[in-house]
Amino acid sequence: MKKAVWIILLIIIFSVGCRKDEENKVYQPYLKTGEFRGEYYPTLKWRECKPESVGFDSVKLKRVYDYAANPDIKTQALIIIRRGYIFFEVYLNNFTKDSGHYSYSVAKSFSSALIGIAYYDKLIDSLDDKIYDYYPKYKELFEGNDSSLKKEITIRNLLTMTSGLQWNEENYSIPENDAFIMIDDSDDYFNYILSKPMRYPPGTDWNYSSGDSMLLSGIIEKATGSSPFEYAKKKIFGKIGIKNITWETDKAGHTITAWGIKTTARNFAKFGYLYLKNGIWENKPIIDKRWIKESLIPVSKRYPEELSSIDFYGYQWWLLPALENYRNYDIPPKTYLSWGRYTQQIFIIPEKEIIIIRLAHDTDYQRDDWREAEFLSIVLKCLNN
């Protein structure tokens, strides 16, 4: 009799223990399986592993999923990668792993990379070259009352959005938005932008301007003898295994270096990983590491005192101070990101070897519950080491 009682007790204890073990396990479709197998480059395909293999807690990551899947925002893809391994990946709102997604202004960071490659290939003599010399077909647009100022615009001014050209892109809902007017009314975007009057001397004020970014297209065309898209396929996409990618042009055939890339979330992740690895891919330099370092110097450290507050922007990359309330969260100070309309984002956190891709369609700015700093804090709290 006593033996039977002990057997029953053991069965109960074993059953309770098993139930607790099952409760602690997380079987969620957004979490990957497998083990970390050392460093590699995802030229052919990404490797995957369980979160614990790269120091993340599977149970805690449920909060990351819940935050991103909030129905009041429209997340379509979220990928988290550490040490080159995808351990978290989810697609929502009729989006899939194979869906192409528009980059919007994330393309600006790609364009910055191309300028850096051309510069270190010695196709551009100096970032202080005047853009006037790169636009010989548009020289008449540099003439007029403010010609002395317009002819002083440099490549560096375009990269830092300090050209001084008049440009309104503050509100996407008003008809005065220059980006919308250019799309609707202009066949040749170069002509539209270079026809704008000067608002202030180059390098003395910062103004978010897709016009400045678009003019990088003409710099790349003149310096390399090819379109930015063709140059990107040769210098970046082909080397890191990005396929199934398109890049829009205006009606005159100019690659739109301010936006226009369309590709998958995993392809955007490859570009982010290239930056995380300081421009190295398969042990070969794709982007000079000096360019990456240079790209992350804030505008405030480049120009006069008037720009001392612009500590959130580099060469077409956003820096940590761009994130609302970032000081309230424990986020590594060297964090930076590429950022496009409707909150397309590539976050790079070098200190933690993490990149995060978030693609979305957040159009309702009155009910936008996506808070970048808060989200990053939630992700980082899932780290065990």
C-alpha positions in Angstrom: 0.0 0.0 0.0 2.8 2.4 1.0 4.6 1.6 -2.3 1.5 2.5 -4.3 1.1 5.8 -2.5 4.7 6.7 -3.2 4.2 5.8 -6.9 1.2 8.1 -7.1 3.0 10.9 -5.4 6.0 10.6 -7.8 3.6 10.6 -10.8 1.9 13.8 -9.5 5.3 15.5 -8.8 6.6 14.5 -12.2 3.4 15.8 -13.9 3.5 19.1 -12.1 7.2 19.5 -13.0 6.5 18.7 -16.7 3.6 21.2 -16.8 5.9 23.9 -15.3 8.6 23.1 -17.9 6.0 23.4 -20.7 4.9 26.7 -19.3 8.4 28.0 -19.4 9.0 26.9 -23.0 7.9 29.3 -25.7 6.7 27.9 -29.0 6.0 31.0 -31.0 6.1 31.3 -34.8 8.2 34.5 -34.6 11.1 32.7 -32.8 13.7 30.7 -34.7 15.3 27.4 -33.8 18.8 26.0 -34.2 22.2 26.8 -32.8 24.8 29.6 -33.3 27.5 28.1 -35.5 30.0 30.9 -35.7 30.6 33.9 -37.8 29.6 33.9 -41.5 28.2 36.3 -44.1 24.6 35.9 -45.4 25.5 36.3 -49.1 23.5 33.3 -50.1 21.1 33.1 -47.2 20.6 34.1 -43.6 21.3 31.6 -40.8 18.8 31.3 -38.0 19.1 30.2 -34.4 17.1 30.1 -31.2 17.2 33.3 -29.2 19.2 31.8 -26.3 22.1 31.0 -28.7 22.8 34.7 -29.1 21.9 35.8 -25.6 18.2 36.6 -25.8 15.4 35.3 -23.5 12.6 33.6 -25.5 10.0 34.3 -22.9 10.7 38.0 -22.6 10.6 38.4 -26.4 6.8 37.9 -26.2 6.6 41.5 -25.1 8.6 42.6 -28.2 6.0 40.8 -30.4 3.1 42.3 -28.6 4.5 45.8 -29.0 5.1 45.4 -32.7 1.8 43.6 -33.3 -0.3 46.4 -31.7 -3.3 46.9 -34.1 -3.0 50.7 -33.7 0.2 50.6 -35.7 0.7 48.8 -38.9 3.9 46.7 -38.6 4.4 44.6 -41.7 7.8 43.1 -41.0 10.1 42.9 -38.0 13.4 41.1 -38.0 15.9 41.1 -35.1 19.5 39.8 -35.8 22.4 39.4 -33.5 25.9 38.3 -34.5 24.5 37.6 -38.0 21.7 35.2 -37.0 18.0 35.8 -37.3 16.4 34.7 -34.1 13.2 36.8 -34.3 11.1 37.3 -37.5 7.5 38.2 -37.9 5.3 39.3 -40.8 1.9 41.0 -40.3 -0.9 42.7 -42.1 -0.8 40.6 -45.3 3.0 40.9 -45.6 5.3 37.9 -46.1 9.0 37.1 -46.2 9.0 37.4 -50.0 7.0 40.7 -50.2 8.8 43.6 -51.7 8.5 46.8 -49.6 9.2 50.4 -50.5 12.1 52.0 -48.7 10.9 55.6 -48.8 13.7 57.6 -47.2 15.7 54.5 -46.2 17.1 54.8 -49.7 18.9 57.9 -48.6 21.3 55.8 -46.6 22.0 53.6 -49.6 22.8 56.8 -51.6 25.2 58.0 -48.9 27.0 54.6 -49.2 27.4 55.1 -52.9 28.9 58.5 -52.5 31.4 57.1 -50.0 32.3 54.3 -52.4 32.8 56.7 -55.3 34.9 59.0 -53.0 37.2 56.2 -51.8 37.4 54.9 -55.4 38.9 58.4 -56.2 36.0 59.2 -58.6 35.2 62.2 -56.4 38.1 64.4 -55.5 36.6 66.1 -52.4 33.4 66.3 -50.5 33.9 70.0 -50.7 33.6 69.9 -54.5 31.0 72.4 -55.7 28.0 70.6 -57.2 27.9 73.2 -59.9 30.7 71.3 -61.6 28.7 68.1 -61.6 25.7 69.6 -63.3 27.0 71.0 -66.6 23.6 70.6 -68.4 21.9 72.7 -65.7 24.3 75.6 -65.4 21.7 78.2 -66.3 19.8 77.2 -63.1 22.8 78.3 -61.0 22.5 81.8 -62.4 20.3 84.7 -61.1 20.1 86.9 -58.0 21.5 84.2 -55.7 24.0 82.6 -58.0 26.9 83.4 -55.8 25.3 81.3 -53.0 24.0 78.5 -55.2 27.4 78.0 -56.8 28.9 77.4 -53.3 26.8 74.3 -52.5 29.1 71.3 -52.0 28.6 67.6 -51.9 29.0 67.7 -48.2 26.1 70.2 -48.0 23.9 67.7 -49.8 24.9 64.8 -47.5 24.2 66.9 -44.4 21.0 68.6 -45.8 22.6 72.1 -45.4 22.5 73.2 -49.1 20.4 76.3 -48.3 18.0 75.6 -51.2 14.4 76.4 -50.4 12.6 73.1 -49.6 9.4 72.4 -47.6 9.0 68.8 -46.5 7.7 69.4 -43.0 4.1 68.3 -43.4 3.0 65.4 -45.7 -0.6 66.6 -45.7 -0.3 70.0 -47.3 -0.1 70.9 -51.0 3.0 73.0 -50.5 5.1 70.0 -49.8 7.9 70.1 -52.4 8.4 66.4 -52.6 4.7 65.9 -53.6 4.8 68.9 -56.0 8.0 67.5 -57.6 6.4 64.0 -58.1 3.2 65.5 -59.6 4.5 68.3 -61.7 8.1 67.5 -62.7 9.5 65.1 -65.3 13.1 66.0 -64.4 13.7 66.2 -60.7 17.1 67.8 -61.1 15.5 70.7 -62.9 12.8 71.2 -60.2 15.3 71.2 -57.3 18.0 73.4 -58.9 15.3 75.9 -59.9 14.6 76.6 -56.2 15.9 79.8 -54.8 18.4 79.9 -51.9 17.0 80.3 -48.5 20.3 80.7 -46.6 24.0 80.4 -47.3 25.2 76.8 -47.6 26.3 75.2 -44.3 24.5 77.7 -42.1 21.2 76.0 -41.4 19.8 72.5 -41.5 16.5 71.6 -43.3 15.2 68.1 -44.0 15.3 67.9 -47.7 14.7 65.1 -50.1 15.8 67.6 -52.7 19.3 67.6 -51.3 19.3 63.8 -51.3 18.0 63.6 -54.9 20.9 65.8 -56.1 23.3 63.1 -54.9 22.0 61.2 -57.9 23.6 63.6 -60.4 26.9 63.5 -58.4 27.0 59.8 -58.7 26.0 59.9 -62.4 28.8 62.4 -63.3 31.4 60.7 -61.1 30.9 57.1 -62.1 29.4 57.4 -65.6 26.5 55.2 -64.6 23.2 55.5 -62.8 23.2 55.1 -59.0 21.2 51.9 -59.4 23.7 50.3 -61.8 26.5 51.5 -59.6 24.8 50.0 -56.6 24.3 46.7 -58.3 28.0 46.6 -59.2 29.4 47.9 -55.9 27.0 46.7 -53.2 24.0 44.5 -54.3 25.9 41.9 -56.3 28.6 41.6 -53.7 26.4 41.0 -50.7 23.8 38.9 -52.4 20.9 41.3 -52.8 18.6 40.2 -55.6 15.0 41.0 -56.4 15.5 44.8 -55.9 14.3 47.8 -57.9 15.0 51.5 -57.7 12.7 54.0 -59.2 13.7 56.8 -61.6 12.0 60.1 -62.5 10.7 60.4 -66.1 14.0 61.8 -67.2 15.7 58.5 -66.1 17.5 59.7 -63.0 17.6 57.3 -60.1 15.7 58.7 -57.2 18.3 58.7 -54.5 15.9 60.2 -52.0 13.6 57.2 -52.0 12.4 54.5 -54.5 14.1 51.3 -53.5 11.8 48.3 -53.2 13.0 44.9 -51.9 12.4 42.4 -49.1 13.0 42.9 -45.3 15.8 40.4 -45.4 17.6 42.4 -48.1 17.3 45.6 -46.1 18.8 43.5 -43.3 21.9 42.7 -45.5 22.5 46.4 -46.0 22.2 47.0 -42.3 24.6 44.1 -41.5 27.1 45.6 -44.0 27.2 48.7 -41.9 27.3 46.8 -38.6 30.4 45.0 -40.0 32.0 48.4 -40.8 31.7 47.9 -44.6 33.4 44.5 -44.7 31.8 41.5 -46.4 33.4 38.1 -46.9 36.6 39.7 -45.5 36.7 42.2 -48.3 35.9 46.0 -48.0 32.7 47.0 -49.7 32.4 50.4 -48.0 35.6 51.9 -46.5 35.3 51.9 -42.7 36.5 55.5 -42.7 33.4 56.5 -44.6 31.1 54.7 -42.1 32.8 56.5 -39.2 32.6 59.8 -41.1 28.9 59.3 -41.9 28.0 59.1 -38.2 29.6 62.4 -37.2 26.7 64.8 -36.4 26.1 68.0 -38.3 26.7 69.9 -35.1 30.4 69.0 -35.2 30.9 70.0 -38.8 29.6 73.6 -39.1 29.4 76.9 -37.2 27.7 77.6 -34.0 24.3 78.1 -35.7 24.1 74.3 -36.2 25.2 73.3 -32.7 21.8 71.7 -32.0 21.8 69.3 -35.0 23.3 66.4 -33.1 20.8 63.9 -34.5 21.9 63.6 -38.2 25.0 62.6 -40.1 25.4 61.7 -43.8 21.9 60.6 -44.6 21.7 58.6 -41.3 19.8 59.4 -38.1 21.7 59.3 -34.8 20.4 58.4 -31.4 19.3 61.9 -30.3 16.7 61.8 -33.1 14.7 59.3 -31.0 12.0 60.9 -28.9 12.8 60.7 -25.1 15.9 58.6 -25.8 17.5 59.8 -22.6 14.7 58.1 -20.6 16.0 54.7 -21.8 19.2 52.7 -21.5 20.2 52.6 -25.2 23.8 52.4 -26.3 25.0 55.9 -27.4 26.4 54.8 -30.7 23.0 53.5 -31.9 22.0 54.9 -35.3 19.3 54.2 -37.9 18.0 54.7 -41.5 14.5 56.1 -41.4 11.8 56.3 -44.0 8.2 57.6 -44.3 5.6 55.5 -42.6 8.4 54.3 -40.2 10.5 52.1 -42.4 13.6 51.6 -40.2 17.0 49.9 -40.0 18.4 50.1 -36.5 22.0 49.4 -35.9 23.3 48.9 -32.4 27.1 48.2 -32.8 27.8 47.8 -29.0 25.4 44.8 -28.9 26.0 43.4 -32.4 22.3 43.9 -33.2 20.4 45.1 -36.2 16.6 45.4 -36.4 14.5 45.8 -39.5 11.1 47.3 -39.1 8.8 47.8 -42.1 5.4 49.3 -41.7 2.6 51.5 -43.0 2.0 53.8 -40.1 -0.1 56.5 -41.8 -2.2 57.7 -38.9 0.2 60.1 -37.1 -2.6 61.0 -34.6 -2.6 57.4 -33.3 0.9 56.4 -33.8 1.9 54.2 -30.8 5.3 53.3 -32.3 8.0 54.8 -30.0 11.4 54.0 -31.2 13.3 54.5 -28.0 10.7 52.6 -26.0 10.8 49.7 -28.4 14.6 49.5 -28.4 14.5 49.4 -24.6 12.1 46.5 -24.6 14.3 44.6 -27.0 17.5 45.3 -25.0 15.8 44.1 -21.8 15.4 40.7 -23.4 19.2 40.3 -23.5 20.8 38.0 -21.0 24.4 38.8 -22.0 
